[in-house]
Amino acid sequence: MHLSARTQYALRALTELAAAPPGPVPAERIATMQGIPRKFLDNILLQLRRAGLIRSQRGPDGGYWLARPADEITLAEVILLIEGRHEHGDYPGVAQPLAELWTALREHEERLLTEITFAQIVTSRATP
Protein backbone atom coordinates (compact mmCIF):
# COMPACT_ATOMS: atom_id res chain seq x y z
CA MET A 1 0.00 0.00 0.00
CA HIS A 2 1.33 3.38 -0.98
CA LEU A 3 0.04 6.37 0.96
CA SER A 4 0.50 9.93 -0.26
CA ALA A 5 2.24 12.50 1.91
CA ARG A 6 -1.16 14.16 2.35
CA THR A 7 -2.64 10.97 3.82
CA GLN A 8 0.36 10.37 6.06
CA TYR A 9 0.13 13.94 7.35
CA ALA A 10 -3.62 13.54 7.97
CA LEU A 11 -2.99 10.36 9.96
CA ARG A 12 -0.24 12.04 11.98
CA ALA A 13 -2.40 15.12 12.68
CA LEU A 14 -5.30 12.97 13.88
CA THR A 15 -2.95 10.92 16.05
CA GLU A 16 -1.70 14.15 17.61
CA LEU A 17 -5.30 15.21 18.32
CA ALA A 18 -6.17 11.77 19.72
CA ALA A 19 -3.22 11.96 22.13
CA ALA A 20 -3.91 15.55 23.22
CA PRO A 21 -5.66 16.42 26.48
CA PRO A 22 -9.25 17.69 26.16
CA GLY A 23 -9.60 21.07 24.51
CA PRO A 24 -8.53 22.75 21.29
CA VAL A 25 -5.06 22.09 19.91
CA PRO A 26 -3.61 24.94 17.82
CA ALA A 27 -2.66 24.03 14.25
CA GLU A 28 0.80 25.44 14.86
CA ARG A 29 1.35 22.91 17.64
CA ILE A 30 0.27 20.02 15.41
CA ALA A 31 2.54 21.28 12.61
CA THR A 32 5.51 21.64 14.96
CA MET A 33 5.03 18.35 16.80
CA GLN A 34 4.59 16.35 13.59
CA GLY A 35 6.91 18.26 11.26
CA ILE A 36 4.11 19.08 8.83
CA PRO A 37 4.35 22.25 6.69
CA ARG A 38 1.78 24.63 8.15
CA LYS A 39 0.04 25.64 4.89
CA PHE A 40 -0.24 21.99 3.87
CA LEU A 41 -1.63 21.12 7.30
CA ASP A 42 -4.23 23.90 7.11
CA ASN A 43 -5.65 22.37 3.92
CA ILE A 44 -5.68 18.89 5.44
CA LEU A 45 -7.42 20.12 8.60
CA LEU A 46 -10.04 21.84 6.45
CA GLN A 47 -10.71 18.58 4.60
CA LEU A 48 -10.93 16.63 7.88
CA ARG A 49 -13.30 19.25 9.34
CA ARG A 50 -15.55 19.18 6.28
CA ALA A 51 -15.68 15.38 6.54
CA GLY A 52 -16.83 15.68 10.16
CA LEU A 53 -13.76 14.04 11.70
CA ILE A 54 -12.59 17.11 13.59
CA ARG A 55 -14.04 20.34 14.91
CA SER A 56 -12.46 23.74 15.23
CA GLN A 57 -12.69 26.97 17.16
CA ARG A 58 -11.23 30.31 16.13
CA GLY A 59 -9.54 32.83 18.34
CA PRO A 60 -6.64 33.00 20.76
CA ASP A 61 -7.86 29.89 22.60
CA GLY A 62 -8.82 28.17 19.37
CA GLY A 63 -7.64 25.06 17.69
CA TYR A 64 -8.82 21.62 16.64
CA TRP A 65 -10.14 18.52 18.39
CA LEU A 66 -11.66 15.21 17.37
CA ALA A 67 -15.37 15.32 16.52
CA ARG A 68 -15.82 11.78 17.86
CA PRO A 69 -13.96 9.71 20.43
CA ALA A 70 -10.63 8.36 19.17
CA ASP A 71 -11.90 4.79 19.55
CA GLU A 72 -14.61 5.52 16.95
CA ILE A 73 -12.31 6.81 14.19
CA THR A 74 -10.47 4.21 12.15
CA LEU A 75 -7.41 4.49 9.98
CA ALA A 76 -9.47 3.20 7.04
CA GLU A 77 -11.92 6.08 7.37
CA VAL A 78 -9.14 8.65 7.01
CA ILE A 79 -7.23 6.82 4.28
CA LEU A 80 -10.36 6.37 2.16
CA LEU A 81 -11.28 10.03 2.70
CA ILE A 82 -7.92 11.32 1.50
CA GLU A 83 -6.88 8.66 -1.01
CA GLY A 84 -10.25 7.52 -2.28
CA ARG A 85 -10.79 3.99 -3.49
CA HIS A 86 -8.41 2.74 -6.14
CA GLU A 87 -9.83 0.18 -8.50
CA HIS A 88 -7.71 -2.01 -10.71
CA GLY A 89 -9.00 -2.46 -14.21
CA ASP A 90 -9.49 -5.76 -15.91
CA TYR A 91 -6.36 -7.47 -17.08
CA PRO A 92 -6.58 -9.39 -20.34
CA GLY A 93 -5.96 -13.09 -20.82
CA VAL A 94 -3.60 -14.93 -18.52
CA ALA A 95 -3.01 -11.76 -16.43
CA GLN A 96 -6.64 -11.75 -15.17
CA PRO A 97 -5.66 -13.43 -11.87
CA LEU A 98 -3.49 -10.39 -11.09
CA ALA A 99 -6.53 -8.10 -11.08
CA GLU A 100 -8.30 -10.52 -8.74
CA LEU A 101 -5.22 -10.63 -6.50
CA TRP A 102 -5.00 -6.81 -6.28
CA THR A 103 -8.70 -6.62 -5.41
CA ALA A 104 -8.34 -9.25 -2.68
CA LEU A 105 -5.27 -7.50 -1.30
CA ARG A 106 -7.05 -4.12 -1.20
CA GLU A 107 -10.05 -5.68 0.57
CA HIS A 108 -7.73 -7.30 3.14
CA GLU A 109 -5.97 -3.96 3.78
CA GLU A 110 -9.31 -2.18 4.21
CA ARG A 111 -10.54 -4.83 6.68
CA LEU A 112 -7.36 -4.54 8.72
CA LEU A 113 -7.38 -0.74 8.72
CA THR A 114 -11.07 -0.70 9.70
CA GLU A 115 -10.13 -2.58 12.88
CA ILE A 116 -7.46 -0.08 13.98
CA THR A 117 -8.60 3.08 15.74
CA PHE A 118 -6.71 6.19 16.74
CA ALA A 119 -7.23 5.26 20.38
CA GLN A 120 -5.28 2.08 19.71
CA ILE A 121 -2.54 4.01 17.95
CA VAL A 122 -2.00 6.44 20.83
CA THR A 123 -1.98 3.62 23.36
CA SER A 124 0.29 1.47 21.13
CA ARG A 125 -2.25 -1.33 20.86
CA ALA A 126 -2.50 -1.48 17.08
CA THR A 127 -1.89 -5.01 15.89
CA PRO A 128 -0.98 -6.09 12.37
C-alpha positions in Angstrom: 0.0 0.0 0.0 1.3 3.4 -1.0 0.0 6.4 1.0 0.5 9.9 -0.3 2.2 12.5 1.9 -1.2 14.2 2.4 -2.6 11.0 3.8 0.4 10.4 6.1 0.1 13.9 7.3 -3.6 13.5 8.0 -3.0 10.4 10.0 -0.2 12.0 12.0 -2.4 15.1 12.7 -5.3 13.0 13.9 -2.9 10.9 16.0 -1.7 14.2 17.6 -5.3 15.2 18.3 -6.2 11.8 19.7 -3.2 12.0 22.1 -3.9 15.5 23.2 -5.7 16.4 26.5 -9.2 17.7 26.2 -9.6 21.1 24.5 -8.5 22.8 21.3 -5.1 22.1 19.9 -3.6 24.9 17.8 -2.7 24.0 14.3 0.8 25.4 14.9 1.4 22.9 17.6 0.3 20.0 15.4 2.5 21.3 12.6 5.5 21.6 15.0 5.0 18.3 16.8 4.6 16.3 13.6 6.9 18.3 11.3 4.1 19.1 8.8 4.4 22.2 6.7 1.8 24.6 8.1 0.0 25.6 4.9 -0.2 22.0 3.9 -1.6 21.1 7.3 -4.2 23.9 7.1 -5.6 22.4 3.9 -5.7 18.9 5.4 -7.4 20.1 8.6 -10.0 21.8 6.4 -10.7 18.6 4.6 -10.9 16.6 7.9 -13.3 19.2 9.3 -15.6 19.2 6.3 -15.7 15.4 6.5 -16.8 15.7 10.2 -13.8 14.0 11.7 -12.6 17.1 13.6 -14.0 20.3 14.9 -12.5 23.7 15.2 -12.7 27.0 17.2 -11.2 30.3 16.1 -9.5 32.8 18.3 -6.6 33.0 20.8 -7.9 29.9 22.6 -8.8 28.2 19.4 -7.6 25.1 17.7 -8.8 21.6 16.6 -10.1 18.5 18.4 -11.7 15.2 17.4 -15.4 15.3 16.5 -15.8 11.8 17.9 -14.0 9.7 20.4 -10.6 8.4 19.2 -11.9 4.8 19.5 -14.6 5.5 17.0 -12.3 6.8 14.2 -10.5 4.2 12.1 -7.4 4.5 10.0 -9.5 3.2 7.0 -11.9 6.1 7.4 -9.1 8.6 7.0 -7.2 6.8 4.3 -10.4 6.4 2.2 -11.3 10.0 2.7 -7.9 11.3 1.5 -6.9 8.7 -1.0 -10.2 7.5 -2.3 -10.8 4.0 -3.5 -8.4 2.7 -6.1 -9.8 0.2 -8.5 -7.7 -2.0 -10.7 -9.0 -2.5 -14.2 -9.5 -5.8 -15.9 -6.4 -7.5 -17.1 -6.6 -9.4 -20.3 -6.0 -13.1 -20.8 -3.6 -14.9 -18.5 -3.0 -11.8 -16.4 -6.6 -11.7 -15.2 -5.7 -13.4 -11.9 -3.5 -10.4 -11.1 -6.5 -8.1 -11.1 -8.3 -10.5 -8.7 -5.2 -10.6 -6.5 -5.0 -6.8 -6.3 -8.7 -6.6 -5.4 -8.3 -9.2 -2.7 -5.3 -7.5 -1.3 -7.0 -4.1 -1.2 -10.0 -5.7 0.6 -7.7 -7.3 3.1 -6.0 -4.0 3.8 -9.3 -2.2 4.2 -10.5 -4.8 6.7 -7.4 -4.5 8.7 -7.4 -0.7 8.7 -11.1 -0.7 9.7 -10.1 -2.6 12.9 -7.5 -0.1 14.0 -8.6 3.1 15.7 -6.7 6.2 16.7 -7.2 5.3 20.4 -5.3 2.1 19.7 -2.5 4.0 17.9 -2.0 6.4 20.8 -2.0 3.6 23.4 0.3 1.5 21.1 -2.2 -1.3 20.9 -2.5 -1.5 17.1 -1.9 -5.0 15.9 -1.0 -6.1 12.4 
